[in-house]
Amino acid sequence: MWKEQLLPRHPMAEAIQYALGQWKELTVYGTDGVIPINNSSERKMKRIVLNRKNSLFVGNARGGWTAAILASLTSTCRRHEIDPQLCLTQLLINLPALPSSQLSD
């Protein structure tokens, strides 16, 4: 095995050691055909990673604040199985007509 040819702190040696430590979990896909390879938690995390990368280009602090609010709103919609576009459309239509005393409701 070529792992022994690497220094212990070499990034490739660390990656191999990590994979070997997770071997049982990695090989379960080959022994049980019912388990999906790409699970739902992975798909949910992908949104967070993409949002983090997109946040590099918001321009300024106010843009970052707005992007964070929109990401939070759309994530909440998805979690409650609500169409995010429909929800935001309804918010933009209804909020201007709402008295400020009812905003917290």
C-alpha positions as CSV (number, residue, x, y, z in Angstrom):
1,M,0.0,0.0,0.0
2,W,1.4,3.4,-1.0
3,K,0.1,5.1,2.2
4,E,3.2,3.9,4.0
5,Q,5.4,5.9,1.5
6,L,3.8,9.2,2.7
7,L,4.7,11.2,5.8
8,P,2.0,10.8,8.4
9,R,1.0,14.5,8.2
10,H,0.9,14.6,4.4
11,P,-2.6,15.7,3.3
12,M,-3.1,12.6,1.2
13,A,-2.0,10.3,4.1
14,E,-4.6,12.1,6.3
15,A,-7.3,11.7,3.7
16,I,-6.5,8.0,3.4
17,Q,-6.5,7.5,7.1
18,Y,-9.9,9.3,7.4
19,A,-11.4,7.1,4.6
20,L,-10.1,4.0,6.3
21,G,-11.6,5.1,9.6
22,Q,-15.0,5.5,7.9
23,W,-14.7,2.3,5.9
24,K,-17.7,0.5,7.4
25,E,-19.9,3.5,6.7
26,L,-18.4,3.9,3.1
27,T,-19.0,0.2,2.2
28,V,-22.6,0.0,3.5
29,Y,-23.8,1.2,0.0
30,G,-22.3,-1.9,-1.6
31,T,-23.9,-4.3,0.9
32,D,-27.4,-2.7,1.2
33,G,-29.0,-1.6,-2.1
34,V,-31.9,0.2,-0.3
35,I,-29.7,3.0,1.2
36,P,-29.6,6.0,-1.1
37,I,-26.1,7.4,-1.9
38,N,-27.1,11.0,-2.0
39,N,-29.3,11.6,1.1
40,S,-31.5,14.5,1.9
41,S,-29.2,16.0,4.6
42,E,-26.4,16.2,1.9
43,R,-28.8,18.0,-0.4
44,K,-29.8,20.5,2.3
45,M,-26.2,21.2,3.2
46,K,-25.4,21.9,-0.5
47,R,-27.7,25.0,-0.3
48,I,-25.8,26.3,2.6
49,V,-22.4,25.9,0.8
50,L,-23.7,27.5,-2.4
51,N,-25.2,30.4,-0.4
52,R,-21.8,30.9,1.4
53,K,-20.0,31.1,-1.9
54,N,-22.6,33.5,-3.4
55,S,-22.3,35.7,-0.3
56,L,-18.8,36.6,-1.3
57,F,-20.3,38.8,-4.0
58,V,-23.0,40.8,-2.1
59,G,-21.2,44.1,-2.4
60,N,-21.6,45.6,1.0
61,A,-22.9,44.9,4.5
62,R,-26.5,45.9,3.7
63,G,-26.4,43.5,0.7
64,G,-25.2,40.8,2.9
65,W,-27.9,41.4,5.4
66,T,-30.5,41.3,2.7
67,A,-29.1,38.1,1.2
68,A,-29.1,36.5,4.7
69,I,-32.8,37.4,5.2
70,L,-33.8,36.1,1.9
71,A,-31.9,32.8,2.4
72,S,-33.5,32.4,5.8
73,L,-37.0,33.1,4.4
74,T,-36.6,30.6,1.5
75,S,-35.1,27.9,3.8
76,T,-38.0,28.3,6.2
77,C,-40.4,28.0,3.2
78,R,-38.8,24.8,2.0
79,R,-38.8,23.3,5.5
80,H,-42.5,23.9,5.8
81,E,-43.1,22.7,2.2
82,I,-44.3,26.2,1.0
83,D,-43.4,27.5,-2.4
84,P,-40.8,30.3,-1.7
85,Q,-41.7,32.3,-4.8
86,L,-45.4,32.3,-3.8
87,C,-44.6,33.2,-0.2
88,L,-42.3,36.1,-1.2
89,T,-44.9,37.4,-3.7
90,Q,-47.6,37.4,-1.1
91,L,-45.3,39.2,1.4
92,L,-44.5,41.9,-1.1
93,I,-48.2,42.3,-2.0
94,N,-49.6,42.3,1.6
95,L,-46.9,44.0,3.6
96,P,-47.4,47.5,2.2
97,A,-51.1,47.5,3.1
98,L,-50.5,46.2,6.6
99,P,-50.5,48.8,9.5
100,S,-47.2,49.0,11.3
101,S,-48.9,48.0,14.6
102,Q,-49.7,44.5,13.1
103,L,-46.2,43.8,11.7
104,S,-45.2,41.6,14.7
105,D,-48.3,39.5,14.1
